[in-house]
Amino acid sequence: MKSAIVPVLAAVLSFALPAWAADPLTGVWQTQPGKDGGFGHVRIAPCGGGLCGTVVRTFDAAGQQVAAGDLGAAILSGVLPTGSGGYGKGRIINPETGRSYTARLTLRGDRLEVGGCIMMICRNAGTWQRVE
């Protein structure tokens, strides 16, 4: 009897998952190189009621993996789909300055256009490339 309950419970829970659980934005993205030429890999995954991004690997300008200060930093939080490949409403942090902005992201296949806004002023932060 107990063995019959487990598959049924698993099936019920799989239907109860939020719609963003399989969001096309989830995965690992390579950031645009910073001022020093270094870049990072950011894992975007569901968290809370939206999507969050954490720096999971960092690289120097030569492409060698390094342990930079922003390794493990949460740089995206509370991002939600806005339609037509757009994402927003959450926050994005520039690891070079520590400043936080309203996130503005646009998914175009395996490329992610990244930007942020303060009040009515928006800036483009470059394009990220999907790694995983």
C-alpha positions as CSV (number, residue, x, y, z in Angstrom):
1,M,0.0,0.0,0.0
2,K,2.8,2.4,0.9
3,S,4.6,1.9,-2.4
4,A,1.4,2.8,-4.3
5,I,1.1,6.2,-2.5
6,V,4.6,7.4,-3.5
7,P,4.1,7.5,-7.3
8,V,0.6,9.2,-6.8
9,L,2.0,11.8,-4.5
10,A,4.9,12.5,-6.9
11,A,2.5,13.0,-9.8
12,V,0.3,15.3,-7.8
13,L,3.3,17.4,-6.7
14,S,4.6,17.7,-10.3
15,F,1.3,19.3,-11.3
16,A,1.5,21.7,-8.3
17,L,4.8,23.2,-9.5
18,P,4.6,26.9,-10.4
19,A,4.7,27.8,-14.1
20,W,8.2,29.4,-13.8
21,A,9.7,26.1,-12.7
22,A,10.6,25.3,-16.3
23,D,11.1,28.9,-17.4
24,P,13.4,29.2,-20.4
25,L,15.6,31.8,-18.5
26,T,16.8,29.1,-16.1
27,G,20.3,27.8,-16.6
28,V,23.9,29.2,-16.6
29,W,24.8,32.4,-18.5
30,Q,28.1,33.9,-19.3
31,T,28.2,37.6,-18.5
32,Q,29.5,40.4,-20.6
33,P,33.2,41.1,-19.7
34,G,33.7,43.8,-17.1
35,K,36.2,46.7,-17.2
36,D,39.1,44.4,-16.4
37,G,38.1,41.9,-19.1
38,G,37.0,39.3,-16.5
39,F,33.5,37.7,-16.7
40,G,31.4,35.3,-14.7
41,H,28.9,32.5,-15.0
42,V,25.5,33.2,-13.4
43,R,23.1,30.4,-12.6
44,I,19.5,31.6,-12.9
45,A,17.0,29.4,-11.0
46,P,13.6,29.7,-9.4
47,C,13.5,31.2,-5.9
48,G,10.7,32.6,-3.9
49,G,8.0,33.8,-6.3
50,G,10.4,34.6,-9.2
51,L,13.8,33.9,-10.6
52,C,17.2,34.7,-9.0
53,G,20.8,34.6,-10.3
54,T,24.0,33.8,-8.5
55,V,27.6,34.0,-9.7
56,V,28.8,30.4,-9.8
57,R,32.1,30.8,-11.6
58,T,34.5,33.7,-12.3
59,F,37.1,34.1,-14.9
60,D,40.0,36.6,-15.7
61,A,40.4,38.3,-19.0
62,A,42.4,35.3,-20.3
63,G,39.5,33.0,-19.6
64,Q,41.2,31.3,-16.7
65,Q,38.9,30.4,-13.8
66,V,39.6,32.5,-10.7
67,A,38.1,33.0,-7.2
68,A,37.0,36.6,-7.6
69,G,35.3,38.6,-4.9
70,D,31.8,38.3,-6.5
71,L,31.9,34.5,-6.5
72,G,28.6,33.3,-4.8
73,A,27.0,36.8,-5.0
74,A,23.3,37.0,-5.7
75,I,23.1,39.5,-8.6
76,L,19.5,38.9,-9.7
77,S,16.4,38.6,-7.4
78,G,12.7,38.5,-7.9
79,V,12.8,38.6,-11.7
80,L,9.4,37.8,-13.3
81,P,8.4,37.2,-16.9
82,T,6.7,40.3,-18.5
83,G,5.8,38.7,-21.8
84,S,7.3,38.3,-25.3
85,G,10.7,37.1,-23.9
86,G,10.9,40.0,-21.5
87,Y,11.6,39.9,-17.8
88,G,11.6,42.5,-15.1
89,K,10.2,43.7,-11.8
90,G,13.1,42.2,-9.9
91,R,16.5,43.6,-9.0
92,I,19.9,43.4,-10.6
93,I,23.1,44.3,-8.9
94,N,26.2,45.4,-10.7
95,P,29.0,43.5,-8.9
96,E,31.6,46.1,-10.0
97,T,29.8,49.0,-8.2
98,G,27.4,47.2,-5.8
99,R,24.6,49.4,-7.2
100,S,21.1,47.9,-7.5
101,Y,18.7,48.5,-10.4
102,T,15.2,47.4,-11.5
103,A,16.0,44.4,-13.8
104,R,15.2,44.6,-17.5
105,L,16.0,41.4,-19.4
106,T,15.1,40.2,-22.8
107,L,15.6,36.6,-23.9
108,R,16.5,36.0,-27.5
109,G,17.3,32.3,-28.0
110,D,20.6,31.6,-26.3
111,R,21.3,35.3,-25.7
112,L,20.1,37.4,-22.9
113,E,20.0,41.2,-23.2
114,V,20.7,42.6,-19.7
115,G,19.9,46.1,-18.4
116,G,18.7,48.0,-15.4
117,C,16.8,51.1,-14.6
118,I,16.7,53.7,-11.9
119,M,13.5,55.7,-12.0
120,M,13.1,56.4,-15.7
121,I,16.7,56.1,-16.7
122,C,17.6,52.7,-18.2
123,R,21.1,51.4,-19.2
124,N,22.1,48.4,-21.2
125,A,24.6,46.1,-19.4
126,G,25.4,44.0,-22.4
127,T,24.4,40.6,-23.7
128,W,24.9,37.3,-21.8
129,Q,25.4,34.0,-23.6
130,R,23.8,30.7,-22.5
131,V,26.4,28.2,-21.2
132,E,24.1,25.5,-19.9
